[in-house]
Amino acid sequence: MTDTQRLRALLGKRLELVQEIARLNARQLKNRQILGGVELEVMQCERDLSPGEDAAVADRLAQARAQCDAVLARLDEDARDLMESHGQLDALDREISKQ
């Protein structure tokens, strides 16, 4: 493989990684938007819940909190995936700079 072919291959890999990072950023943004909606639902339920209140409101609150926890877990996963992809991109950039 010539130097030019190797550089083209590395730049192709870099483009793929940048596209993956863009996809992960979009996924993270979507999950942040979902979290915002779920947090609003939790606040609404907490406001509607009063002592001796309907069990349905308490159930709705529990479900909203569980959704919130699930979205937070997805955001943690997003952060890990982005960190890994950025690390791969940095390594690839170092390799490209040696060319």
Backbone as a printed PyTorch tensor [residue, N CA C, xyz], in Angstrom:
tensor([[[  0.8550,  -1.1730,   0.0000],
         [  0.0000,   0.0000,   0.0000],
         [  0.9050,   1.2410,   0.0000]],

        [[  0.6370,   2.1430,  -0.9060],
         [  1.4330,   3.3670,  -0.9900],
         [  1.0270,   4.3220,   0.1290]],

        [[  1.8630,   5.3320,   0.3100],
         [  1.5670,   6.3380,   1.3390],
         [  0.2570,   7.0540,   1.0340]],

        [[  0.0150,   7.3380,  -0.2390],
         [ -1.2180,   8.0220,  -0.6290],
         [ -2.4310,   7.1500,  -0.3450]],

        [[ -2.3360,   5.8720,  -0.6570],
         [ -3.4490,   4.9500,  -0.3950],
         [ -3.6990,   4.8250,   1.1060]],

        [[ -2.6250,   4.7520,   1.8650],
         [ -2.7670,   4.6470,   3.3290],
         [ -3.4220,   5.9080,   3.8870]],

        [[ -2.9950,   7.0770,   3.4050],
         [ -3.5820,   8.3210,   3.8730],
         [ -5.0620,   8.3880,   3.5050]],

        [[ -5.4110,   7.9720,   2.3100],
         [ -6.8290,   7.9530,   1.9070],
         [ -7.6360,   7.0320,   2.8140]],

        [[ -7.0690,   5.8800,   3.1250],
         [ -7.7660,   4.9330,   4.0050],
         [ -7.9630,   5.5430,   5.3930]],

        [[ -6.9240,   6.1900,   5.9040],
         [ -7.0250,   6.8230,   7.2250],
         [ -8.0530,   7.9550,   7.2180]],

        [[ -8.0570,   8.7550,   6.1570],
         [ -9.0310,   9.8430,   6.0640],
         [-10.4520,   9.2970,   5.9310]],

        [[-10.6070,   8.1750,   5.2520],
         [-11.9200,   7.5220,   5.1670],
         [-12.3980,   7.0630,   6.5370]],

        [[-11.4720,   6.4710,   7.3000],
         [-11.8110,   6.0560,   8.6750],
         [-12.1720,   7.2660,   9.5220]],

        [[-11.4450,   8.3660,   9.3240],
         [-11.7160,   9.5780,  10.0950],
         [-13.1140,  10.1090,   9.7860]],

        [[-13.4700,  10.1080,   8.5200],
         [-14.8010,  10.5560,   8.1320],
         [-15.8780,   9.6900,   8.7800]],

        [[-15.6690,   8.3850,   8.7970],
         [-16.6230,   7.4780,   9.4470],
         [-16.7550,   7.7980,  10.9360]],

        [[-15.6240,   8.0500,  11.5870],
         [-15.6540,   8.3780,  13.0150],
         [-16.3650,   9.7010,  13.2740]],

        [[-16.1230,  10.6890,  12.4370],
         [-16.7860,  11.9830,  12.6000],
         [-18.2930,  11.8160,  12.4110]],

        [[-18.6960,  10.9870,  11.4550],
         [-20.1250,  10.7220,  11.2560],
         [-20.7180,  10.0060,  12.4660]],

        [[-19.9730,   9.0880,  13.0390],
         [-20.4410,   8.3840,  14.2410],
         [-20.5910,   9.3570,  15.4090]],

        [[-19.6440,  10.2650,  15.5520],
         [-19.7330,  11.2600,  16.6180],
         [-20.9450,  12.1530,  16.4170]],

        [[-21.2160,  12.5240,  15.1750],
         [-22.4020,  13.3420,  14.8890],
         [-23.6740,  12.5710,  15.2460]],

        [[-23.7130,  11.2770,  14.9350],
         [-24.8750,  10.4510,  15.2860],
         [-25.0380,  10.3590,  16.7980]],

        [[-23.9210,  10.1800,  17.4990],
         [-23.9740,  10.1020,  18.9640],
         [-24.4070,  11.4310,  19.5780]],

        [[-23.9430,  12.5440,  19.0120],
         [-24.3740,  13.8580,  19.4980],
         [-25.8760,  14.0340,  19.3120]],

        [[-26.3890,  13.5910,  18.1700],
         [-27.8290,  13.6910,  17.9190],
         [-28.6070,  12.8210,  18.9000]],

        [[-28.0960,  11.6190,  19.1730],
         [-28.7550,  10.7230,  20.1320],
         [-28.7570,  11.3480,  21.5220]],

        [[-27.6370,  11.9630,  21.8900],
         [-27.5460,  12.6020,  23.1980],
         [-28.5260,  13.7700,  23.2960]],

        [[-28.6190,  14.5660,  22.2410],
         [-29.5550,  15.6890,  22.2330],
         [-30.9920,  15.1920,  22.3780]],

        [[-31.3280,  14.1450,  21.6540],
         [-32.6750,  13.5730,  21.7390],
         [-32.9620,  13.1110,  23.1660]],

        [[-31.9990,  12.4380,  23.7760],
         [-32.1960,  11.9520,  25.1440],
         [-32.2960,  13.1050,  26.1410]],

        [[-31.5780,  14.2030,  25.9010],
         [-31.6970,  15.3720,  26.7790],
         [-33.0880,  15.9930,  26.6540]],

        [[-33.6110,  16.0180,  25.4340],
         [-34.9540,  16.5520,  25.2290],
         [-35.9900,  15.6570,  25.9190]],

        [[-35.8250,  14.3570,  25.7910],
         [-36.7330,  13.4150,  26.4540],
         [-36.6560,  13.6130,  27.9650]],

        [[-35.4430,  13.7670,  28.4810],
         [-35.2640,  13.9720,  29.9190],
         [-35.9940,  15.2310,  30.3780]],

        [[-35.8940,  16.2880,  29.5940],
         [-36.5920,  17.5180,  29.9580],
         [-38.0930,  17.2950,  30.0770]],

        [[-38.6690,  16.5620,  29.1430],
         [-40.0910,  16.2630,  29.1960],
         [-40.4600,  15.3950,  30.3870]],

        [[-39.6410,  14.4100,  30.6680],
         [-39.9110,  13.5170,  31.7990],
         [-39.7700,  14.2760,  33.1210]],

        [[-38.7810,  15.1650,  33.2020],
         [-38.6290,  15.9580,  34.4240],
         [-39.8460,  16.8610,  34.6440]],

        [[-40.3900,  17.3960,  33.5640],
         [-41.6120,  18.1930,  33.6880],
         [-42.7730,  17.3370,  34.1870]],

        [[-42.8580,  16.1120,  33.7040],
         [-43.9050,  15.1910,  34.1560],
         [-43.7500,  14.8910,  35.6450]],

        [[-42.5140,  14.6830,  36.0960],
         [-42.2600,  14.4350,  37.5200],
         [-42.7080,  15.6450,  38.3430]],

        [[-42.3520,  16.8360,  37.8940],
         [-42.7460,  18.0440,  38.6370],
         [-44.2640,  18.1950,  38.6680]],

        [[-44.9190,  17.9010,  37.5680],
         [-46.3860,  17.9860,  37.5150],
         [-47.0080,  17.0040,  38.5080]],

        [[-46.4900,  15.7970,  38.5120],
         [-47.0190,  14.7850,  39.4330],
         [-46.7890,  15.1870,  40.8810]],

        [[-45.6020,  15.6880,  41.1640],
         [-45.3080,  16.1130,  42.5370],
         [-46.2250,  17.2490,  42.9680]],

        [[-46.5280,  18.1350,  42.0440],
         [-47.4260,  19.2450,  42.3570],
         [-48.8550,  18.7410,  42.5870]],

        [[-49.2680,  17.7580,  41.7820],
         [-50.6320,  17.2270,  41.8850],
         [-50.8140,  16.3100,  43.0900]],

        [[-49.7140,  15.7840,  43.5950],
         [-49.7870,  14.8260,  44.7010],
         [-49.9170,  15.5730,  46.0200]],

        [[-50.9570,  15.2420,  46.7360],
         [-51.1330,  15.8130,  48.0630],
         [-51.4900,  14.6790,  49.0120]],

        [[-51.3260,  14.8910,  50.3160],
         [-51.6190,  13.8240,  51.2850],
         [-53.0320,  13.2770,  51.0820]],

        [[-53.1410,  11.9620,  51.0790],
         [-54.4220,  11.2970,  50.8900],
         [-54.9060,  11.3610,  49.4470]],

        [[-54.0200,  11.6950,  48.5410],
         [-54.3750,  11.8740,  47.1320],
         [-54.5520,  10.5280,  46.4470]],

        [[-55.1500,  10.5750,  45.3280],
         [-55.4320,   9.4370,  44.4620],
         [-54.1670,   8.5980,  44.2230]],

        [[-54.3110,   7.2970,  44.2930],
         [-53.1860,   6.3900,  44.0480],
         [-52.7100,   6.4780,  42.6030]],

        [[-53.5730,   6.8800,  41.6920],
         [-53.1980,   6.9870,  40.2840],
         [-52.1070,   8.0370,  40.1000]],

        [[-52.1850,   9.1380,  40.8480],
         [-51.1650,  10.1870,  40.7550],
         [-49.8330,   9.6530,  41.2820]],

        [[-49.8890,   8.9120,  42.3740],
         [-48.6710,   8.3310,  42.9390],
         [-48.0570,   7.3270,  41.9690]],

        [[-48.8910,   6.5320,  41.2970],
         [-48.3930,   5.5860,  40.2970],
         [-47.7610,   6.3230,  39.1210]],

        [[-48.4090,   7.3880,  38.6740],
         [-47.8840,   8.1840,  37.5700],
         [-46.5330,   8.7910,  37.9440]],

        [[-46.4220,   9.2400,  39.1880],
         [-45.1640,   9.8020,  39.6710],
         [-44.0690,   8.7330,  39.6860]],

        [[-44.3920,   7.5660,  40.1620],
         [-43.4120,   6.4750,  40.2020],
         [-42.9570,   6.1070,  38.7910]],

        [[-43.8870,   6.0550,  37.8560],
         [-43.5360,   5.7430,  36.4650],
         [-42.6560,   6.8390,  35.8710]],

        [[-42.9870,   8.0850,  36.1400],
         [-42.1990,   9.2010,  35.6150],
         [-40.7820,   9.1770,  36.1830]],

        [[-40.6560,   8.8720,  37.4650],
         [-39.3220,   8.7880,  38.0720],
         [-38.5220,   7.6310,  37.4770]],

        [[-39.1980,   6.5130,  37.2120],
         [-38.5140,   5.3740,  36.5850],
         [-38.0580,   5.7390,  35.1710]],

        [[-38.9020,   6.4560,  34.4350],
         [-38.5110,   6.9100,  33.0960],
         [-37.3170,   7.8560,  33.1840]],

        [[-37.3450,   8.7170,  34.1520],
         [-36.2510,   9.6600,  34.3580],
         [-34.9400,   8.9020,  34.6100]],

        [[-34.9880,   7.8990,  35.4610],
         [-33.8000,   7.0880,  35.7450],
         [-33.3020,   6.3830,  34.4870]],

        [[-34.2280,   5.8780,  33.6720],
         [-33.8450,   5.1850,  32.4360],
         [-33.1870,   6.1420,  31.4520]],

        [[-33.7260,   7.3420,  31.3310],
         [-33.1420,   8.3200,  30.4130],
         [-31.7780,   8.7670,  30.9170]],

        [[-31.6370,   8.9500,  32.2160],
         [-30.3290,   9.3100,  32.7770],
         [-29.2950,   8.2170,  32.4950]],

        [[-29.7130,   6.9550,  32.5610],
         [-28.8080,   5.8490,  32.2470],
         [-28.3970,   5.9070,  30.7720]],

        [[-29.3520,   6.2410,  29.8900],
         [-29.0240,   6.3590,  28.4670],
         [-28.0680,   7.5320,  28.2320]],

        [[-28.2560,   8.6130,  28.9650],
         [-27.3380,   9.7450,  28.8350],
         [-25.9300,   9.3780,  29.2990]],

        [[-25.8220,   8.5770,  30.3420],
         [-24.5120,   8.0950,  30.7840],
         [-23.8610,   7.2570,  29.6940]],

        [[-24.6620,   6.4050,  29.0610],
         [-24.1610,   5.5780,  27.9620],
         [-23.7250,   6.4670,  26.7900]],

        [[-24.5190,   7.4860,  26.4920],
         [-24.1530,   8.4250,  25.4290],
         [-22.8020,   9.0600,  25.7230]],

        [[-22.6060,   9.5070,  26.9540],
         [-21.3510,  10.1570,  27.3410],
         [-20.1720,   9.2000,  27.1910]],

        [[-20.3580,   7.9460,  27.6190],
         [-19.2840,   6.9490,  27.4780],
         [-18.9660,   6.7000,  26.0080]],

        [[-20.0080,   6.5400,  25.1840],
         [-19.8010,   6.2840,  23.7570],
         [-19.0990,   7.4580,  23.0810]],

        [[-19.5010,   8.6800,  23.4410],
         [-18.8540,   9.8590,  22.8660],
         [-17.3880,   9.9590,  23.2960]],

        [[-17.1140,   9.6900,  24.5530],
         [-15.7450,   9.7460,  25.0380],
         [-14.8750,   8.7280,  24.2870]],

        [[-15.4000,   7.5390,  24.1030],
         [-14.6630,   6.4920,  23.3890],
         [-14.4110,   6.9110,  21.9390]],

        [[-15.4390,   7.4340,  21.2890],
         [-15.2900,   7.8440,  19.8900],
         [-14.3150,   9.0040,  19.7500]],

        [[-14.3650,   9.9540,  20.6660],
         [-13.4110,  11.0690,  20.6210],
         [-11.9890,  10.5630,  20.8520]],

        [[-11.8200,   9.5820,  21.7100],
         [-10.5000,   8.9880,  21.9260],
         [ -9.9820,   8.3110,  20.6670]],

        [[-10.8680,   7.5940,  19.9810],
         [-10.4820,   6.9500,  18.7250],
         [-10.1160,   7.9940,  17.6760]],

        [[-10.8870,   9.0740,  17.6250],
         [-10.6100,  10.1400,  16.6620],
         [ -9.2630,  10.7940,  16.9620]],

        [[ -8.9750,  11.0360,  18.2280],
         [ -7.6830,  11.6220,  18.6010],
         [ -6.5310,  10.7120,  18.1790]],

        [[ -6.6810,   9.4220,  18.4270],
         [ -5.6390,   8.4720,  18.0370],
         [ -5.4580,   8.4520,  16.5250]],

        [[ -6.5560,   8.4750,  15.8100],
         [ -6.4910,   8.4770,  14.3480],
         [ -5.8500,   9.7630,  13.8320]],

        [[ -6.1970,  10.8850,  14.4350],
         [ -5.5890,  12.1610,  14.0400],
         [ -4.0840,  12.1470,  14.2710]],

        [[ -3.6480,  11.5430,  15.3630],
         [ -2.2010,  11.4360,  15.6180],
         [ -1.5350,  10.5880,  14.5470]],

        [[ -2.2060,   9.5090,  14.1630],
         [ -1.6650,   8.6440,  13.1120],
         [ -1.6180,   9.3820,  11.7680]],

        [[ -2.6520,  10.1320,  11.4670],
         [ -2.6840,  10.9040,  10.2200],
         [ -1.5730,  11.9490,  10.2090]],

        [[ -1.3300,  12.5820,  11.3500],
         [ -0.3040,  13.6340,  11.4100],
         [  1.0930,  13.0950,  11.1630]],

        [[  1.2900,  11.8070,  11.3510],
         [  2.6000,  11.1800,  11.1080],
         [  2.8150,  10.9100,   9.6280]],

        [[  1.7780,  11.0040,   8.8440],
         [  1.8760,  10.7030,   7.4100],
         [  2.5580,  11.7940,   6.6420]]])
